[in-house]
Amino acid sequence: MVLVGFKTRWAALTLLAFTALTIFFAHPFWTMEGATRAANQVQALKNISIIGALLMIAAHGAGRFSFDKGA
């Protein structure tokens, strides 16, 4: 939905929630040690950057060439 621009803001917010929950349930680096902790921390930080991009999409909308027509 984000790719084609249909209900983009709602799709971005849904993906944002999913990505945030992934940090807590799939990459709980704060409970690990050593190389496992480092690998999961990298994945959690990657998810935080994805969350930032999804916030930008939710704030600005899909754009001019979407099915939403910039709404």
PDB file with SEQRES, HELIX, SHEET and CRYST1 records, atoms N, CA, C and O in Angstrom:
SEQRES   1 A   71  MET VAL LEU VAL GLY PHE LYS THR ARG TRP ALA ALA LEU          
SEQRES   2 A   71  THR LEU LEU ALA PHE THR ALA LEU THR ILE PHE PHE ALA          
SEQRES   3 A   71  HIS PRO PHE TRP THR MET GLU GLY ALA THR ARG ALA ALA          
SEQRES   4 A   71  ASN GLN VAL GLN ALA LEU LYS ASN ILE SER ILE ILE GLY          
SEQRES   5 A   71  ALA LEU LEU MET ILE ALA ALA HIS GLY ALA GLY ARG PHE          
SEQRES   6 A   71  SER PHE ASP LYS GLY ALA                                      
HELIX    1 AA1 THR A    8  ALA A   26  1                                  19    
HELIX    2 AA2 PHE A   29  THR A   31  5                                   3    
HELIX    3 AA3 GLY A   34  HIS A   60  1                                  27    
CRYST1    1.000    1.000    1.000  90.00  90.00  90.00 P 1           1          
ATOM      1  N   MET A   1       0.817  -1.185   0.000  1.00  0.00           N  
ATOM      2  CA  MET A   1       0.000   0.000   0.000  1.00  0.00           C  
ATOM      3  C   MET A   1       0.866   1.256   0.000  1.00  0.00           C  
ATOM      4  O   MET A   1       0.520   2.255  -0.630  1.00  0.00           O  
ATOM      5  N   VAL A   2       1.973   1.203   0.696  1.00  0.00           N  
ATOM      6  CA  VAL A   2       2.874   2.348   0.697  1.00  0.00           C  
ATOM      7  C   VAL A   2       3.509   2.500  -0.682  1.00  0.00           C  
ATOM      8  O   VAL A   2       3.693   3.619  -1.159  1.00  0.00           O  
ATOM      9  N   LEU A   3       3.839   1.400  -1.314  1.00  0.00           N  
ATOM     10  CA  LEU A   3       4.514   1.437  -2.610  1.00  0.00           C  
ATOM     11  C   LEU A   3       3.667   2.106  -3.691  1.00  0.00           C  
ATOM     12  O   LEU A   3       4.179   2.918  -4.462  1.00  0.00           O  
ATOM     13  N   VAL A   4       2.393   1.778  -3.753  1.00  0.00           N  
ATOM     14  CA  VAL A   4       1.535   2.340  -4.792  1.00  0.00           C  
ATOM     15  C   VAL A   4       0.811   3.600  -4.349  1.00  0.00           C  
ATOM     16  O   VAL A   4       0.230   4.297  -5.181  1.00  0.00           O  
ATOM     17  N   GLY A   5       0.833   3.904  -3.063  1.00  0.00           N  
ATOM     18  CA  GLY A   5       0.224   5.133  -2.582  1.00  0.00           C  
ATOM     19  C   GLY A   5      -1.265   5.031  -2.337  1.00  0.00           C  
ATOM     20  O   GLY A   5      -1.996   5.994  -2.571  1.00  0.00           O  
ATOM     21  N   PHE A   6      -1.724   3.894  -1.874  1.00  0.00           N  
ATOM     22  CA  PHE A   6      -3.139   3.729  -1.548  1.00  0.00           C  
ATOM     23  C   PHE A   6      -3.278   3.649  -0.035  1.00  0.00           C  
ATOM     24  O   PHE A   6      -2.749   2.731   0.591  1.00  0.00           O  
ATOM     25  N   LYS A   7      -3.990   4.611   0.558  1.00  0.00           N  
ATOM     26  CA  LYS A   7      -4.131   4.699   2.021  1.00  0.00           C  
ATOM     27  C   LYS A   7      -2.746   4.674   2.683  1.00  0.00           C  
ATOM     28  O   LYS A   7      -2.489   3.914   3.616  1.00  0.00           O  
ATOM     29  N   THR A   8      -1.891   5.515   2.173  1.00  0.00           N  
ATOM     30  CA  THR A   8      -0.475   5.483   2.553  1.00  0.00           C  
ATOM     31  C   THR A   8      -0.247   5.805   4.020  1.00  0.00           C  
ATOM     32  O   THR A   8       0.550   5.139   4.681  1.00  0.00           O  
ATOM     33  N   ARG A   9      -0.917   6.790   4.526  1.00  0.00           N  
ATOM     34  CA  ARG A   9      -0.679   7.176   5.926  1.00  0.00           C  
ATOM     35  C   ARG A   9      -1.075   6.061   6.884  1.00  0.00           C  
ATOM     36  O   ARG A   9      -0.355   5.784   7.844  1.00  0.00           O  
ATOM     37  N   TRP A  10      -2.220   5.416   6.632  1.00  0.00           N  
ATOM     38  CA  TRP A  10      -2.644   4.319   7.493  1.00  0.00           C  
ATOM     39  C   TRP A  10      -1.694   3.129   7.371  1.00  0.00           C  
ATOM     40  O   TRP A  10      -1.370   2.481   8.366  1.00  0.00           O  
ATOM     41  N   ALA A  11      -1.258   2.851   6.163  1.00  0.00           N  
ATOM     42  CA  ALA A  11      -0.329   1.741   5.956  1.00  0.00           C  
ATOM     43  C   ALA A  11       1.003   2.018   6.654  1.00  0.00           C  
ATOM     44  O   ALA A  11       1.592   1.117   7.250  1.00  0.00           O  
ATOM     45  N   ALA A  12       1.475   3.256   6.581  1.00  0.00           N  
ATOM     46  CA  ALA A  12       2.734   3.612   7.235  1.00  0.00           C  
ATOM     47  C   ALA A  12       2.619   3.482   8.752  1.00  0.00           C  
ATOM     48  O   ALA A  12       3.547   3.010   9.408  1.00  0.00           O  
ATOM     49  N   LEU A  13       1.491   3.897   9.304  1.00  0.00           N  
ATOM     50  CA  LEU A  13       1.310   3.781  10.753  1.00  0.00           C  
ATOM     51  C   LEU A  13       1.196   2.321  11.190  1.00  0.00           C  
ATOM     52  O   LEU A  13       1.681   1.952  12.259  1.00  0.00           O  
ATOM     53  N   THR A  14       0.562   1.501  10.372  1.00  0.00           N  
ATOM     54  CA  THR A  14       0.470   0.071  10.688  1.00  0.00           C  
ATOM     55  C   THR A  14       1.848  -0.579  10.645  1.00  0.00           C  
ATOM     56  O   THR A  14       2.204  -1.346  11.539  1.00  0.00           O  
ATOM     57  N   LEU A  15       2.619  -0.274   9.610  1.00  0.00           N  
ATOM     58  CA  LEU A  15       3.978  -0.813   9.517  1.00  0.00           C  
ATOM     59  C   LEU A  15       4.865  -0.293  10.642  1.00  0.00           C  
ATOM     60  O   LEU A  15       5.739  -1.009  11.133  1.00  0.00           O  
ATOM     61  N   LEU A  16       4.639   0.952  11.049  1.00  0.00           N  
ATOM     62  CA  LEU A  16       5.387   1.524  12.158  1.00  0.00           C  
ATOM     63  C   LEU A  16       5.143   0.726  13.439  1.00  0.00           C  
ATOM     64  O   LEU A  16       6.088   0.393  14.155  1.00  0.00           O  
ATOM     65  N   ALA A  17       3.889   0.423  13.725  1.00  0.00           N  
ATOM     66  CA  ALA A  17       3.561  -0.353  14.928  1.00  0.00           C  
ATOM     67  C   ALA A  17       4.190  -1.749  14.850  1.00  0.00           C  
ATOM     68  O   ALA A  17       4.751  -2.237  15.831  1.00  0.00           O  
ATOM     69  N   PHE A  18       4.095  -2.377  13.695  1.00  0.00           N  
ATOM     70  CA  PHE A  18       4.676  -3.707  13.520  1.00  0.00           C  
ATOM     71  C   PHE A  18       6.189  -3.676  13.729  1.00  0.00           C  
ATOM     72  O   PHE A  18       6.747  -4.547  14.396  1.00  0.00           O  
ATOM     73  N   THR A  19       6.847  -2.674  13.158  1.00  0.00           N  
ATOM     74  CA  THR A  19       8.300  -2.566  13.274  1.00  0.00           C  
ATOM     75  C   THR A  19       8.714  -2.277  14.713  1.00  0.00           C  
ATOM     76  O   THR A  19       9.713  -2.816  15.188  1.00  0.00           O  
ATOM     77  N   ALA A  20       7.961  -1.437  15.406  1.00  0.00           N  
ATOM     78  CA  ALA A  20       8.281  -1.141  16.807  1.00  0.00           C  
ATOM     79  C   ALA A  20       8.131  -2.390  17.673  1.00  0.00           C  
ATOM     80  O   ALA A  20       8.962  -2.648  18.544  1.00  0.00           O  
ATOM     81  N   LEU A  21       7.081  -3.159  17.436  1.00  0.00           N  
ATOM     82  CA  LEU A  21       6.889  -4.393  18.217  1.00  0.00           C  
ATOM     83  C   LEU A  21       7.955  -5.428  17.901  1.00  0.00           C  
ATOM     84  O   LEU A  21       8.300  -6.244  18.756  1.00  0.00           O  
ATOM     85  N   THR A  22       8.480  -5.405  16.687  1.00  0.00           N  
ATOM     86  CA  THR A  22       9.546  -6.323  16.314  1.00  0.00           C  
ATOM     87  C   THR A  22      10.792  -6.110  17.174  1.00  0.00           C  
ATOM     88  O   THR A  22      11.491  -7.067  17.507  1.00  0.00           O  
ATOM     89  N   ILE A  23      11.064  -4.872  17.526  1.00  0.00           N  
ATOM     90  CA  ILE A  23      12.228  -4.589  18.368  1.00  0.00           C  
ATOM     91  C   ILE A  23      12.092  -5.303  19.708  1.00  0.00           C  
ATOM     92  O   ILE A  23      13.053  -5.895  20.199  1.00  0.00           O  
ATOM     93  N   PHE A  24      10.914  -5.249  20.292  1.00  0.00           N  
ATOM     94  CA  PHE A  24      10.726  -5.817  21.621  1.00  0.00           C  
ATOM     95  C   PHE A  24      10.603  -7.340  21.616  1.00  0.00           C  
ATOM     96  O   PHE A  24      11.052  -7.999  22.554  1.00  0.00           O  
ATOM     97  N   PHE A  25      10.005  -7.899  20.578  1.00  0.00           N  
ATOM     98  CA  PHE A  25       9.766  -9.335  20.587  1.00  0.00           C  
ATOM     99  C   PHE A  25      10.812 -10.148  19.815  1.00  0.00           C  
ATOM    100  O   PHE A  25      11.044 -11.310  20.150  1.00  0.00           O  
ATOM    101  N   ALA A  26      11.446  -9.568  18.792  1.00  0.00           N  
ATOM    102  CA  ALA A  26      12.397 -10.328  17.985  1.00  0.00           C  
ATOM    103  C   ALA A  26      13.854  -9.958  18.243  1.00  0.00           C  
ATOM    104  O   ALA A  26      14.746 -10.775  18.012  1.00  0.00           O  
ATOM    105  N   HIS A  27      14.107  -8.746  18.714  1.00  0.00           N  
ATOM    106  CA  HIS A  27      15.488  -8.293  18.919  1.00  0.00           C  
ATOM    107  C   HIS A  27      15.704  -7.704  20.313  1.00  0.00           C  
ATOM    108  O   HIS A  27      16.161  -6.566  20.422  1.00  0.00           O  
ATOM    109  N   PRO A  28      15.394  -8.430  21.370  1.00  0.00           N  
ATOM    110  CA  PRO A  28      15.594  -7.878  22.729  1.00  0.00           C  
ATOM    111  C   PRO A  28      17.065  -7.942  23.145  1.00  0.00           C  
ATOM    112  O   PRO A  28      17.449  -8.757  23.984  1.00  0.00           O  
ATOM    113  N   PHE A  29      17.871  -7.079  22.551  1.00  0.00           N  
ATOM    114  CA  PHE A  29      19.320  -7.118  22.784  1.00  0.00           C  
ATOM    115  C   PHE A  29      19.691  -6.824  24.225  1.00  0.00           C  
ATOM    116  O   PHE A  29      20.774  -7.209  24.666  1.00  0.00           O  
ATOM    117  N   TRP A  30      18.826  -6.154  24.971  1.00  0.00           N  
ATOM    118  CA  TRP A  30      19.113  -5.806  26.362  1.00  0.00           C  
ATOM    119  C   TRP A  30      19.126  -7.030  27.274  1.00  0.00           C  
ATOM    120  O   TRP A  30      19.532  -6.924  28.431  1.00  0.00           O  
ATOM    121  N   THR A  31      18.692  -8.187  26.781  1.00  0.00           N  
ATOM    122  CA  THR A  31      18.718  -9.418  27.579  1.00  0.00           C  
ATOM    123  C   THR A  31      19.842 -10.347  27.145  1.00  0.00           C  
ATOM    124  O   THR A  31      19.939 -11.463  27.655  1.00  0.00           O  
ATOM    125  N   MET A  32      20.691  -9.919  26.220  1.00  0.00           N  
ATOM    126  CA  MET A  32      21.716 -10.786  25.640  1.00  0.00           C  
ATOM    127  C   MET A  32      23.105 -10.283  25.974  1.00  0.00           C  
ATOM    128  O   MET A  32      23.285  -9.199  26.530  1.00  0.00           O  
ATOM    129  N   GLU A  33      24.099 -11.118  25.612  1.00  0.00           N  
ATOM    130  CA  GLU A  33      25.496 -10.753  25.828  1.00  0.00           C  
ATOM    131  C   GLU A  33      26.322 -11.132  24.612  1.00  0.00           C  
ATOM    132  O   GLU A  33      25.937 -11.997  23.826  1.00  0.00           O  
ATOM    133  N   GLY A  34      27.466 -10.472  24.470  1.00  0.00           N  
ATOM    134  CA  GLY A  34      28.429 -10.835  23.447  1.00  0.00           C  
ATOM    135  C   GLY A  34      27.992 -10.496  22.027  1.00  0.00           C  
ATOM    136  O   GLY A  34      27.340  -9.484  21.770  1.00  0.00           O  
ATOM    137  N   ALA A  35      28.383 -11.398  21.108  1.00  0.00           N  
ATOM    138  CA  ALA A  35      28.116 -11.176  19.686  1.00  0.00           C  
ATOM    139  C   ALA A  35      26.625 -11.190  19.382  1.00  0.00           C  
ATOM    140  O   ALA A  35      26.168 -10.486  18.481  1.00  0.00           O  
ATOM    141  N   THR A  36      25.865 -11.986  20.123  1.00  0.00           N  
ATOM    142  CA  THR A  36      24.420 -12.030  19.918  1.00  0.00           C  
ATOM    143  C   THR A  36      23.795 -10.686  20.238  1.00  0.00           C  
ATOM    144  O   THR A  36      22.903 -10.218  19.531  1.00  0.00           O  
ATOM    145  N   ARG A  37      24.271 -10.068  21.311  1.00  0.00           N  
ATOM    146  CA  ARG A  37      23.762  -8.747  21.687  1.00  0.00           C  
ATOM    147  C   ARG A  37      24.073  -7.719  20.607  1.00  0.00           C  
ATOM    148  O   ARG A  37      23.215  -6.917  20.238  1.00  0.00           O  
ATOM    149  N   ALA A  38      25.301  -7.747  20.103  1.00  0.00           N  
ATOM    150  CA  ALA A  38      25.703  -6.782  19.086  1.00  0.00           C  
ATOM    151  C   ALA A  38      24.881  -6.942  17.808  1.00  0.00           C  
ATOM    152  O   ALA A  38      24.449  -5.955  17.214  1.00  0.00           O  
ATOM    153  N   ALA A  39      24.670  -8.181  17.393  1.00  0.00           N  
ATOM    154  CA  ALA A  39      23.898  -8.429  16.171  1.00  0.00           C  
ATOM    155  C   ALA A  39      22.451  -7.974  16.330  1.00  0.00           C  
ATOM    156  O   ALA A  39      21.894  -7.361  15.419  1.00  0.00           O  
ATOM    157  N   ASN A  40      21.847  -8.260  17.457  1.00  0.00           N  
ATOM    158  CA  ASN A  40      20.462  -7.861  17.675  1.00  0.00           C  
ATOM    159  C   ASN A  40      20.326  -6.361  17.880  1.00  0.00           C  
ATOM    160  O   ASN A  40      19.305  -5.772  17.525  1.00  0.00           O  
ATOM    161  N   GLN A  41      21.347  -5.743  18.449  1.00  0.00           N  
ATOM    162  CA  GLN A  41      21.312  -4.289  18.614  1.00  0.00           C  
ATOM    163  C   GLN A  41      21.376  -3.605  17.252  1.00  0.00           C  
ATOM    164  O   GLN A  41      20.687  -2.611  17.025  1.00  0.00           O  
ATOM    165  N   VAL A  42      22.191  -4.125  16.353  1.00  0.00           N  
ATOM    166  CA  VAL A  42      22.251  -3.578  15.003  1.00  0.00           C  
ATOM    167  C   VAL A  42      20.891  -3.688  14.324  1.00  0.00           C  
ATOM    168  O   VAL A  42      20.443  -2.742  13.676  1.00  0.00           O  
ATOM    169  N   GLN A  43      20.235  -4.829  14.468  1.00  0.00           N  
ATOM    170  CA  GLN A  43      18.916  -5.014  13.862  1.00  0.00           C  
ATOM    171  C   GLN A  43      17.877  -4.076  14.490  1.00  0.00           C  
ATOM    172  O   GLN A  43      17.018  -3.543  13.788  1.00  0.00           O  
ATOM    173  N   ALA A  44      17.955  -3.879  15.796  1.00  0.00           N  
ATOM    174  CA  ALA A  44      17.028  -2.967  16.469  1.00  0.00           C  
ATOM    175  C   ALA A  44      17.248  -1.525  16.007  1.00  0.00           C  
ATOM    176  O   ALA A  44      16.283  -0.790  15.797  1.00  0.00           O  
ATOM    177  N   LEU A  45      18.488  -1.125  15.850  1.00  0.00           N  
ATOM    178  CA  LEU A  45      18.778   0.226  15.376  1.00  0.00           C  
ATOM    179  C   LEU A  45      18.339   0.409  13.927  1.00  0.00           C  
ATOM    180  O   LEU A  45      17.896   1.493  13.546  1.00  0.00           O  
ATOM    181  N   LYS A  46      18.457  -0.633  13.122  1.00  0.00           N  
ATOM    182  CA  LYS A  46      17.948  -0.594  11.757  1.00  0.00           C  
ATOM    183  C   LYS A  46      16.438  -0.368  11.769  1.00  0.00           C  
ATOM    184  O   LYS A  46      15.911   0.418  10.981  1.00  0.00           O  
ATOM    185  N   ASN A  47      15.751  -1.065  12.668  1.00  0.00           N  
ATOM    186  CA  ASN A  47      14.305  -0.907  12.770  1.00  0.00           C  
ATOM    187  C   ASN A  47      13.929   0.505  13.215  1.00  0.00           C  
ATOM    188  O   ASN A  47      12.909   1.038  12.777  1.00  0.00           O  
ATOM    189  N   ILE A  48      14.734   1.110  14.072  1.00  0.00           N  
ATOM    190  CA  ILE A  48      14.469   2.483  14.495  1.00  0.00           C  
ATOM    191  C   ILE A  48      14.598   3.444  13.308  1.00  0.00           C  
ATOM    192  O   ILE A  48      13.826   4.396  13.198  1.00  0.00           O  
ATOM    193  N   SER A  49      15.561   3.204  12.427  1.00  0.00           N  
ATOM    194  CA  SER A  49      15.683   4.061  11.249  1.00  0.00           C  
ATOM    195  C   SER A  49      14.506   3.858  10.297  1.00  0.00           C  
ATOM    196  O   SER A  49      14.054   4.814   9.667  1.00  0.00           O  
ATOM    197  N   ILE A  50      14.005   2.629  10.184  1.00  0.00           N  
ATOM    198  CA  ILE A  50      12.819   2.368   9.375  1.00  0.00           C  
ATOM    199  C   ILE A  50      11.612   3.086   9.972  1.00  0.00           C  
ATOM    200  O   ILE A  50      10.781   3.625   9.241  1.00  0.00           O  
ATOM    201  N   ILE A  51      11.517   3.092  11.290  1.00  0.00           N  
ATOM    202  CA  ILE A  51      10.427   3.801  11.960  1.00  0.00           C  
ATOM    203  C   ILE A  51      10.479   5.294  11.629  1.00  0.00           C  
ATOM    204  O   ILE A  51       9.441   5.919  11.410  1.00  0.00           O  
ATOM    205  N   GLY A  52      11.679   5.862  11.592  1.00  0.00           N  
ATOM    206  CA  GLY A  52      11.820   7.271  11.216  1.00  0.00           C  
ATOM    207  C   GLY A  52      11.310   7.541   9.814  1.00  0.00           C  
ATOM    208  O   GLY A  52      10.631   8.542   9.583  1.00  0.00           O  
ATOM    209  N   ALA A  53      11.628   6.660   8.876  1.00  0.00           N  
ATOM    210  CA  ALA A  53      11.149   6.827   7.503  1.00  0.00           C  
ATOM    211  C   ALA A  53       9.629   6.678   7.430  1.00  0.00           C  
ATOM    212  O   ALA A  53       8.966   7.415   6.700  1.00  0.00           O  
ATOM    213  N   LEU A  54       9.083   5.739   8.177  1.00  0.00           N  
ATOM    214  CA  LEU A  54       7.634   5.563   8.186  1.00  0.00           C  
ATOM    215  C   LEU A  54       6.925   6.763   8.806  1.00  0.00           C  
ATOM    216  O   LEU A  54       5.824   7.119   8.384  1.00  0.00           O  
ATOM    217  N   LEU A  55       7.546   7.389   9.803  1.00  0.00           N  
ATOM    218  CA  LEU A  55       6.980   8.621  10.373  1.00  0.00           C  
ATOM    219  C   LEU A  55       6.948   9.745   9.341  1.00  0.00           C  
ATOM    220  O   LEU A  55       5.995  10.522   9.290  1.00  0.00           O  
ATOM    221  N   MET A  56       7.995   9.827   8.519  1.00  0.00           N  
ATOM    222  CA  MET A  56       8.016  10.841   7.469  1.00  0.00           C  
ATOM    223  C   MET A  56       6.918  10.582   6.441  1.00  0.00           C  
ATOM    224  O   MET A  56       6.253  11.514   5.990  1.00  0.00           O  
ATOM    225  N   ILE A  57       6.730   9.320   6.072  1.00  0.00           N  
ATOM    226  CA  ILE A  57       5.666   8.987   5.120  1.00  0.00           C  
ATOM    227  C   ILE A  57       4.300   9.304   5.716  1.00  0.00           C  
ATOM    228  O   ILE A  57       3.429   9.840   5.031  1.00  0.00           O  
ATOM    229  N   ALA A  58       4.112   8.974   6.993  1.00  0.00           N  
ATOM    230  CA  ALA A  58       2.835   9.247   7.643  1.00  0.00           C  
ATOM    231  C   ALA A  58       2.580  10.749   7.742  1.00  0.00           C  
ATOM    232  O   ALA A  58       1.435  11.189   7.636  1.00  0.00           O  
ATOM    233  N   ALA A  59       3.614  11.523   7.941  1.00  0.00           N  
ATOM    234  CA  ALA A  59       3.450  12.971   8.082  1.00  0.00           C  
ATOM    235  C   ALA A  59       3.206  13.670   6.745  1.00  0.00           C  
ATOM    236  O   ALA A  59       2.395  14.592   6.663  1.00  0.00           O  
ATOM    237  N   HIS A  60       3.906  13.234   5.701  1.00  0.00           N  
ATOM    238  CA  HIS A  60       3.842  13.939   4.422  1.00  0.00           C  
ATOM    239  C   HIS A  60       2.882  13.322   3.418  1.00  0.00           C  
ATOM    240  O   HIS A  60       2.511  13.982   2.447  1.00  0.00           O  
ATOM    241  N   GLY A  61       2.475  12.094   3.620  1.00  0.00           N  
ATOM    242  CA  GLY A  61       1.558  11.457   2.681  1.00  0.00           C  
ATOM    243  C   GLY A  61       2.288  10.814   1.523  1.00  0.00           C  
ATOM    244  O   GLY A  61       3.514  10.709   1.520  1.00  0.00           O  
ATOM    245  N   ALA A  62       1.521  10.389   0.545  1.00  0.00           N  
ATOM    246  CA  ALA A  62       2.067   9.591  -0.544  1.00  0.00           C  
ATOM    247  C   ALA A  62       2.710  10.411  -1.651  1.00  0.00           C  
ATOM    248  O   ALA A  62       3.661   9.952  -2.283  1.00  0.00           O  
ATOM    249  N   GLY A  63       2.223  11.578  -1.888  1.00  0.00           N  
ATOM    250  CA  GLY A  63       2.794  12.391  -2.949  1.00  0.00           C  
ATOM    251  C   GLY A  63       1.862  12.550  -4.133  1.00  0.00           C  
ATOM    252  O   GLY A  63       0.715  12.103  -4.109  1.00  0.00           O  
ATOM    253  N   ARG A  64       2.364  13.181  -5.149  1.00  0.00           N  
ATOM    254  CA  ARG A  64       1.557  13.600  -6.281  1.00  0.00           C  
ATOM    255  C   ARG A  64       1.102  12.445  -7.174  1.00  0.00           C  
ATOM    256  O   ARG A  64      -0.002  12.497  -7.716  1.00  0.00           O  
ATOM    257  N   PHE A  65       1.914  11.412  -7.340  1.00  0.00           N  
ATOM    258  CA  PHE A  65       1.610  10.354  -8.295  1.00  0.00           C  
ATOM    259  C   PHE A  65       1.043   9.108  -7.623  1.00  0.00           C  
ATOM    260  O   PHE A  65       1.349   7.993  -8.045  1.00  0.00           O  
ATOM    261  N   SER A  66       0.236   9.272  -6.601  1.00  0.00           N  
ATOM    262  CA  SER A  66      -0.311   8.142  -5.867  1.00  0.00           C  
ATOM    263  C   SER A  66      -1.799   8.018  -6.130  1.00  0.00           C  
ATOM    264  O   SER A  66      -2.414   8.895  -6.739  1.00  0.00           O  
ATOM    265  N   PHE A  67      -2.368   6.919  -5.664  1.00  0.00           N  
ATOM    266  CA  PHE A  67      -3.804   6.746  -5.753  1.00  0.00           C  
ATOM    267  C   PHE A  67      -4.544   7.682  -4.803  1.00  0.00           C  
ATOM    268  O   PHE A  67      -5.711   8.007  -5.025  1.00  0.00           O  
ATOM    269  N   ASP A  68      -3.861   8.113  -3.744  1.00  0.00           N  
ATOM    270  CA  ASP A  68      -4.469   9.026  -2.783  1.00  0.00           C  
ATOM    271  C   ASP A  68      -4.517  10.461  -3.274  1.00  0.00           C  
ATOM    272  O   ASP A  68      -5.243  11.281  -2.712  1.00  0.00           O  
ATOM    273  N   LYS A  69      -3.760  10.778  -4.305  1.00  0.00           N  
ATOM    274  CA  LYS A  69      -3.671  12.139  -4.877  1.00  0.00           C  
ATOM    275  C   LYS A  69      -3.196  13.169  -3.865  1.00  0.00           C  
ATOM    276  O   LYS A  69      -3.703  14.289  -3.815  1.00  0.00           O  
ATOM    277  N   GLY A  70      -2.199  12.770  -3.045  1.00  0.00           N  
ATOM    278  CA  GLY A  70      -1.600  13.700  -2.106  1.00  0.00           C  
ATOM    279  C   GLY A  70      -2.419  13.974  -0.871  1.00  0.00           C  
ATOM    280  O   GLY A  70      -2.087  14.881  -0.107  1.00  0.00           O  
ATOM    281  N   ALA A  71      -3.467  13.229  -0.652  1.00  0.00           N  
ATOM    282  CA  ALA A  71      -4.330  13.470   0.517  1.00  0.00           C  
ATOM    283  C   ALA A  71      -3.714  12.950   1.781  1.00  0.00           C  
ATOM    284  O   ALA A  71      -4.307  13.071   2.853  1.00  0.00           O  
TER     285      ALA A  71                                                      
END                                                                             
